[in-house]
Amino acid sequence: MAALLGIGVALLLGIGMRIAAAAGALLTVLMWTAVLPPATNPFMDDHLVYAAVLVLLALLGAGTTWGLGRRWAATPLVRRNTWLT
């Protein structure tokens, strides 16, 4: 639950979008695999749609457009460690 809270806060603020989106997509896919075999359509499950949306948000750089991503990227910590963007 703490991981979900951290991912949600990072996504809402727009900081660390790549890491948060990758972790969120991984967690939603793991939640999808926890209920295999699915009772409904396995290819159009909401968990898979959420994972695809998270990947799309990371690829489009939504944190810099709608969040604090530009300010986050300008901090000295992120400049030294570019993987934090």
C-alpha positions as a LaTeX table, in Angstrom:
\begin{tabular}{lrrr}
\hline
Residue & $x$ (\AA) & $y$ (\AA) & $z$ (\AA) \\
\hline
Met1 & 0.00 & 0.00 & 0.00 \\
Ala2 & 2.90 & 2.35 & 0.69 \\
Ala3 & 4.24 & 1.68 & $-2.81$ \\
Leu4 & 0.88 & 2.53 & $-4.32$ \\
Leu5 & 0.76 & 5.74 & $-2.27$ \\
Gly6 & 4.24 & 6.73 & $-3.43$ \\
Ile7 & 3.43 & 6.00 & $-7.05$ \\
Gly8 & 0.19 & 7.93 & $-6.84$ \\
Val9 & 1.81 & 10.97 & $-5.25$ \\
Ala10 & 4.61 & 10.97 & $-7.82$ \\
Leu11 & 2.12 & 10.72 & $-10.67$ \\
Leu12 & $-0.08$ & 13.47 & $-9.26$ \\
Leu13 & 2.84 & 15.84 & $-8.75$ \\
Gly14 & 4.54 & 14.92 & $-12.03$ \\
Ile15 & 7.91 & 14.15 & $-10.45$ \\
Gly16 & 9.81 & 11.02 & $-11.32$ \\
Met17 & 7.26 & 10.14 & $-13.99$ \\
Arg18 & 9.38 & 7.46 & $-15.66$ \\
Ile19 & 10.01 & 5.57 & $-12.44$ \\
Ala20 & 6.47 & 6.04 & $-11.14$ \\
Ala21 & 4.86 & 5.00 & $-14.43$ \\
Ala22 & 7.07 & 1.94 & $-14.77$ \\
Ala23 & 6.41 & 0.86 & $-11.19$ \\
Gly24 & 2.69 & 1.56 & $-11.53$ \\
Ala25 & 2.45 & $-0.40$ & $-14.76$ \\
Leu26 & 4.34 & $-3.29$ & $-13.17$ \\
Leu27 & 2.06 & $-3.28$ & $-10.12$ \\
Thr28 & $-1.14$ & $-3.21$ & $-12.20$ \\
Val29 & 0.09 & $-6.07$ & $-14.40$ \\
Leu30 & 0.96 & $-8.04$ & $-11.27$ \\
Met31 & $-2.54$ & $-7.36$ & $-9.92$ \\
Trp32 & $-3.95$ & $-8.62$ & $-13.22$ \\
Thr33 & $-1.92$ & $-11.83$ & $-12.98$ \\
Ala34 & $-3.12$ & $-12.40$ & $-9.40$ \\
Val35 & $-6.63$ & $-13.21$ & $-10.67$ \\
Leu36 & $-5.67$ & $-15.55$ & $-13.50$ \\
Pro37 & $-7.64$ & $-17.16$ & $-15.09$ \\
Pro38 & $-9.80$ & $-14.05$ & $-15.56$ \\
Ala39 & $-13.56$ & $-14.20$ & $-15.28$ \\
Thr40 & $-13.98$ & $-11.63$ & $-18.05$ \\
Asn41 & $-12.15$ & $-10.77$ & $-21.26$ \\
Pro42 & $-8.43$ & $-11.27$ & $-20.52$ \\
Phe43 & $-7.27$ & $-8.80$ & $-23.18$ \\
Met44 & $-9.47$ & $-5.85$ & $-22.21$ \\
Asp45 & $-9.12$ & $-5.93$ & $-18.46$ \\
Asp46 & $-9.01$ & $-2.58$ & $-16.65$ \\
His47 & $-5.61$ & $-3.38$ & $-15.13$ \\
Leu48 & $-4.06$ & $-3.74$ & $-18.58$ \\
Val49 & $-5.69$ & $-0.51$ & $-19.74$ \\
Tyr50 & $-4.29$ & 1.31 & $-16.68$ \\
Ala51 & $-0.83$ & $-0.10$ & $-17.35$ \\
Ala52 & $-0.99$ & 1.10 & $-20.97$ \\
Val53 & $-2.11$ & 4.57 & $-19.86$ \\
Leu54 & 0.78 & 4.79 & $-17.39$ \\
Val55 & 3.28 & 3.86 & $-20.09$ \\
Leu56 & 1.72 & 6.43 & $-22.41$ \\
Leu57 & 1.96 & 9.14 & $-19.74$ \\
Ala58 & 5.65 & 8.40 & $-19.27$ \\
Leu59 & 6.37 & 8.38 & $-23.00$ \\
Leu60 & 4.59 & 11.68 & $-23.56$ \\
Gly61 & 6.35 & 13.41 & $-20.67$ \\
Ala62 & 3.12 & 14.37 & $-18.95$ \\
Gly63 & 4.95 & 15.43 & $-15.79$ \\
Thr64 & 6.70 & 18.33 & $-17.51$ \\
Thr65 & 3.51 & 19.51 & $-19.18$ \\
Trp66 & 0.96 & 19.23 & $-16.38$ \\
Gly67 & 3.03 & 18.84 & $-13.23$ \\
Leu68 & 6.15 & 19.86 & $-11.39$ \\
Gly69 & 8.44 & 17.92 & $-13.74$ \\
Arg70 & 10.35 & 20.94 & $-14.99$ \\
Arg71 & 11.11 & 22.15 & $-11.48$ \\
Trp72 & 12.02 & 18.60 & $-10.45$ \\
Ala73 & 14.42 & 18.25 & $-13.41$ \\
Ala74 & 16.11 & 21.55 & $-12.51$ \\
Thr75 & 17.12 & 20.43 & $-9.02$ \\
Pro76 & 20.81 & 19.58 & $-8.49$ \\
Leu77 & 19.92 & 16.06 & $-7.32$ \\
Val78 & 18.17 & 15.20 & $-10.57$ \\
Arg79 & 20.86 & 16.85 & $-12.68$ \\
Arg80 & 23.44 & 14.54 & $-11.06$ \\
Asn81 & 21.16 & 11.47 & $-11.30$ \\
Thr82 & 19.29 & 11.70 & $-14.59$ \\
Trp83 & 17.49 & 8.42 & $-13.96$ \\
Leu84 & 15.27 & 10.28 & $-11.47$ \\
Thr85 & 13.42 & 12.19 & $-14.20$ \\
\hline
\end{tabular}
